[in-house]
Amino acid sequence: MVLLVAGITAAVMAFGLPGDVRSLLERSMCLIPGDQECEDPAAGEGDESGDGSGGEDDESGDEDDESGGGEESGDEGDGGEESGDDAADIDPELTEALIGAEGELADAEEELEDAQSDFDEIKDELLQLLKELIGLQDAEDCLTEGDIVACIWTVVGFAPWGKAAKVAKKIPAIARLVTKWRRRSGRLDDAEDAASTARGNRDEALEACTSRNSFVAGTPVLLANGGYRPIEEIGIGDLVRTTDPASGETRAGAVTNTISGEGPKDLVDVWILTGEGAERVTSTGEHRFRVDGTWMPAADLSPGDRLRTAAGSTAVVSGLNGFAAHRDVYDLTVATTHTYYVGQGAGNALVHNAGPCPDLDSLSQSARKPAKGPGKTQAGRSYQKHRDRGELPDVPNSELKNAGEELVDDILTSPDTRVQNVTGGQGKGGTRFIMSRPGQRDVGITYDANGEFLYFGLF
């Protein structure tokens, strides 16, 4: 570049041509009110057996928690079905892979945003300098050319003779900016490639999480208004008929995500008796149907099983046929209840939309639901409790909301997060995400079986 500057300058001059002891005290204070489940300091700081009790700071029974975030989900209802089998059934390995991929993508997109910002800054600076010499249009054209240096040299060569001295004076500045432009352009290209690779890895992780639980194209989905629509035509924001199996309440539910996959699939034709014969629904073998108060994969169904219908009654499975085929398959994510109905008329059946991995976006949003107190959200309120005990970094009350929500997102996107199905205690049937923190106790989040945020915990 030095030679380029010298060369151009010489040419211009020659020719006129124009680039953690306090824990015991805390437990004693905790037990005084008698309405809390308190952490046992002797319980062990690394007990991660997944039974919902070891090592965690349980936050149940908070009288001022607006949404009852510390209460066990699904233990009360209005005559609904038993919910003991409504475990989340999350696959820890697949979920950890998805979390890692999401974290990689978040980092890549942040780098891409920074690289784009730096590139735009130098581009604007170079554009402003060039347009003084060769005009706006020529300057913009140069910045879109493959070889910017050659373009600038060519255009400067045709600059009016009256600007020769001005061009000669600006050439060193142009050269410095072009060097920065090239460096930042290279960084931007690398960031775009990294982001593209991260998106591909994330999509593969999602495919691994969702491909097990799906329906073939053409499967009718019961809409909130009583109509039907093929599953592949359902979009985000559409309202479908959904039922909370714990309470038995049926209502409209919004679709928050649509999922598709293709390739070799292990499928099952489920024939459901109706008054006029039988209705066939074809799903992947692992998609779960509601059968006599529990969830059962399609591949485990048997003739005579009774499926839950939208009318609150049951429909009988009359036959099954398992087979392998290359098919396009589809699934839906439905807010809150995570259920919807497939099949038409009297042959509809309640199915679960949850695959082996949770919807990380829905988990994040659950932590952002309103709560009383300075934290204003469930995550903020839970963060405040741990802050007040000196277990999480001290932030002013005005920052509790942001601190809680940022901690949730850090845990849900960290490659150092491990995943557990909770088989006992307050979060039974739910899922726990625990992020490693070298040199200090690990921090985690417990969600109930419906994906509702319960509390932060230390492990």
N, C-alpha and C positions, 0 to 999 in steps of 0.2 A: 504493500500500500504506500510505503514511503517513496518507492520508485515511481509509483503511479502519480503521486502528488507532484514529485519533482518534474516528471515528464510533462504532465498537463500544464504545470506552471510555466515551464520553459516554453512550451508551445504557445501558450497565450501571450507571453511577453514578446515572443519572436514574431508571432503572426497576428496578434490582436484577437485570437480566437477565445471564445468563452469556455462539482460533486460530493397408746392403750393403759396397784393398790386402789385407783379411783373407780375401777369397775365394780368392786364389791359395794362401795358406797352408793354407786349409781343404782345397783340392783336393789339395795335396801330401800332407797328412796322410791324406786319404781313399785315395790310391793306394797307400800303404805296405802295407796288408794284402793287396792284390792280389785281393780277392774282391768288390769292389764296382764298380758302374758309377757313375762320379763325374761331377759336373757340370763342363762346360768353361766357365770364365769368359768365354772368347771366343766362346761359342756365340751370344751375343746375348740380351739380356734380354727381347726382345719377340717371339721367333720362335714364331709360333703356327701353323705350317704344318700341324699335325695329324699329323706323322710320328712322334710319340711320343718325340722327343728334344730338340728345341730349347728351351732356356731352363728346363727343369724340373730339379728336384732328385730324381734317381732313387734309390730306396731298395732296389734289389734286392740279394739275397745276404746278408741279415741272418741270422746264424746263430742269434740268440736270438729270432727271430720265430716264435712257436709255430705259427702257421697257414700259414707260407710266404707271407704276404701280399705279399712282394716278388717272388715267382716268377711266371713267365708261366703263365697259366691255359691248360690244355688241351694242353700240349706233351708230356705223358706220359699213358699210358693202359694199358689191359689188352687191347689188340687192337681198340680202337674205331676209328671212322671218322676220316679226316683232318678237322681242324677249321679249316683255313685260310679257309674261306668263312663261318665263323660270326661274321662281324662283327655288331656290334650294329645297324648300319643305322639309327641314330637320325636323325631329322629335326631339325637344330639349330633351325630357325625355330619349329617347333611346340613343341619342348621348351622353348625360351626363353620362349615365350608361356605355357606351362603353369607354369614356375617363377615367372614374374611374377605369374600369377593366384594361385598358392599363397601367395606372399609377401604379396600384397594381402589374401588371406583371413586369413592368420595375424595381420597387423596389425589387421584389422578385428575379429577375434575377441578379440584382446588388449584393444582399446579397449572392446569390448562387456563384457568381464569386469570391467574397471575401472569402467565406467559403472554396471554392475549393482551392484557392491560399494558405490560411493558412494551410489547410490539407496537400497539396503537400509539403509545406515547412517542416513541422514536419516529414512527411513520408520520405523525402529525408535525413533529419538529422538522423533519426532512422536507416534508411537503411545503411548509411555510417558507423555508429557505429557497427551495427550488422555484416556487411560483414567483418569487421576486425577480428571478433571472430569466425564466423561460415561459412563464405564464401558467395558470392553474391547470388547464387541460393537458398540456404537455407534461407537466409535473405528475399529474394523476396517472397518465398513461405510462410513464416511466416506472412508477411504483407498482404497477401490475405486470410489468415485463419480467421474463425469466432472468435476464442478465441486466440488472439495474445499472451497473457501472457502464457497460457498453451503451445502454440507452441514454444515460445522462451525458456521456461524452458526445454521442451523436447529436443530441438535441442542443447541447451547449455550443457545439460547432456551428449550429445554424442560428445562434443568438444574434440579435442586431449588433452591428459593429459599435454602436454607441455604448453598449453595456460591457465592452471588453474589459475595461479596468475593474469594473464591479465584479465581473465573473472571476478575474484573476485573484481578487482579494478574498472571494468566498470559497475558492476551491479547497483550501485546507480544511475548512469547516465542513464542507460537503463530504470530503474524504473521511473525516472522523465519524460523521453521522452514518455514512454508508457502511463503515466497519461495524458500528453498533447495530445498524439495521440487519446486516447479515447474521450477526451473532444472535440477536433476538429472534430473527426469522427461523434460525436453526433450532432454537429452544422451543419455539412455538410448534414447529413440525414434530419435534420429539414428543412434546406434550400431547399433541393430537394423536400420534401413534399410540402412546401409552394409554390415553383415555379410551381409544378404540379397542385396544387389547383388554382393558379392564371391563369395558362393557360386554365384550364377548365372554369373558370369564364369569361375569355376573349372570349373563343370560344362560350359560351352561349350568351354573349352580341352581338357577331358578327352574330350568328344565328338569334337573335331577330331583328337585323338590316337588314339582307339580305333575310330572308325566305319569306318576303312579295313579293319580286320582283324577279321572276325567271321563267325559262322555263323547260319543261319536257325533259328528255333524248330523243335524236334523233332529236331535233329541229335544222334545218340547219342554220348555221351562214355564212354570205357572207364574204369570205376572200378578202384581198386586191388584190390578183391576179385574182379574178373573180370566183374562185372555191368556193366550199361549204364544211363544215365539221360539224359533229354533235357537239353541244355545249359542251357535256361532254368530247370531245376529244381535245378541244382548250386548249392550254397551255400558260403559261406566256412567253412573247416575241413574240408570234404569231402576225402577222399583219392581221387586219380585215378592211373591208370597213367602214368608219365612216364619218359623216357629221356634220359640225357646223351649227346648226339651225339659228344662228344669221346672219352669212354671206352667208350661202348656200354652202360653200365650202366642196367638198367631197374629201377625201384623205385616205391614209393608216393610221391606228392608231394601236399602240402597246398595247397588252393586258398586264396589269400590275398586275392583280390578278384574280384568278378563285375562285368562291364561290359555294359551294354545300350545300344542306340541304335535310332532309328527314322527313317524318311524314305526318300527316293529312294536306291537303292543300285545299284552295278554289280556284278552277281552272276555266278557261274560254277557250273554243274552239273558236277561231276567224277564220272564213272562209273568205278568200280573193279571189275575182274574178280574174281569169286569162283568157287568150285567149282560154284555153283548158278546162275550168271548174272552179274549186276553189281549193285553197291551204289552208290547215288547219295549224294554229299555236296555240299551247296550252301553256298558261302562267298562272301564279298566277293572281288573280283579280286586284291586285294593280300595276302590271307592266305597265309603261306608254308607249303609242304609240304616234307617231307624227301625229296629225289630224288637217288639215286646219290651220297650223301655231301655234298650241298649243299642249301641252302634255295632254293626257287623259288616265286614267287607263283603263285597258282592261274591267273591270266590268262595266264601264260607256259608252262603245262604243255602237253604234246603227247601224243597217243595213243602208247602204247608206253613212256612214262616209267614208271620203277619206283619205287614209294613204299615207304618203310620201314614195316613193320608191328610190332605188339607182340610177335610171335613171333620177331622178329629176321630174318625173311625179307623178301621184297618182294611187292608186289601191283602189277599192271599197270594203267595208265590205259587204258581202252578207248574213251572218248569224252569230249567236252567241249561245253558249250553256254553261251555267254555271253549275258546279257540284263540289262535294266534293270528294276527294279521297286521299289515302295514296300513295304518289309518291316521287321519288327522283327528285329534281329540281336543276337547275344550273343557274348561272349568271356570267357575266364578268365585270371587271373594265377595261375601255379603257382610255388611257392617254389623257389629255387635253379636248377633246370634250365630253367624257363620253357617246357616242352613238355607236350603231352598228346596223346591219340589220339582221333580221331573216326571214325565209321563203325562198323558192326556186323559181327561174325563175322570171316571171312577178308578182308573188305573194309575193315578199319580202316587208318588212316594217321596217321603222326606229324606233328603240326603245331607251329608255334612260336607261343607266346602273345604275343611281344613286338610291339607296334605301333611307330609312328614315334616314340613318346615312351617313356622308361623309367618304371618304377614308382618314384617318388621315395621312397615310404615304405620299399620294399625296399632301396634304395640307402642310406638312412639307417640301417636296421637292420644292413646288412652291415658298416658301419663300427663297429658296437657289438659285434662278435664278440670273444671273449676273445683276449688276447695276453699274452706274458710281459712282465715288467718293471713299473715303477711305473705305466705308463699303463693296464695291465690290459685295454684294448680296442685294436683295430687303430687306431682314430682317436687314442686317447691315446698309443699307442706312437709313431705317426708324428709327432704334435704334439711329443713329447719330443725327437725328433731335431732338429727345426727350432728348438725352444726352446734346446737346448744349443748351437746354432750362432748364436744370437742373431737368428734370422730370424722368430720369432714371439714374442709377448709372454711375458715370464717369469712363470710360475706355479709354486707349490710342487708337488712330486710328488703330493701328495694331491689336487691339483686338475687333474691331467693328463687324467684320464678325462672330466671335465665339459668342460674347455676344448676337447678334441679333438672331442667329440660336438657341442658348441655350434657350433664352426667348420664342421663338416659341414652342420648344419642351416642355418646362415647362408648358406653357398654354394648350397645346394639350394633356397633360397627367396628369394634376392636378385634384384631386377630388374636388377642390374648384372652378373649372371652370363651368360657366353656359353658355348656348347656346341660341342664338336668331336668328330667321329669320329676315333679314333686308328688310323692306317693303317700304323704302323711302330713298332719299339722294343718295350719290355717290355709295354706295354698294347695291342698290335696287336689290332684287332678290338673294342676296348672304346670307352669314352667318357670325355671329359675335360670337367670343369666348371670354368671360371675366373672368379673374382670380382674385379672391378676394385677397387683400393684407391688412391684419389688420394694422390699424394705418396710412394708406396712401391710395391714390386713387387707385382704381382697374385698372388693365392693360388688354387690350384686343387686338385681331386681327380681322380685317375685311377682308373677302374674297368676290370676286364677284361671280356671278351665275355660273361661270365655274370653281370655286375653285381656282382662281388665287389670290395670296397675294396682298392686296392693301396697308395696313398700320397698324401700331400699334396705339392704342388710349388709353387715360386715361378716366376713368369714375367715 
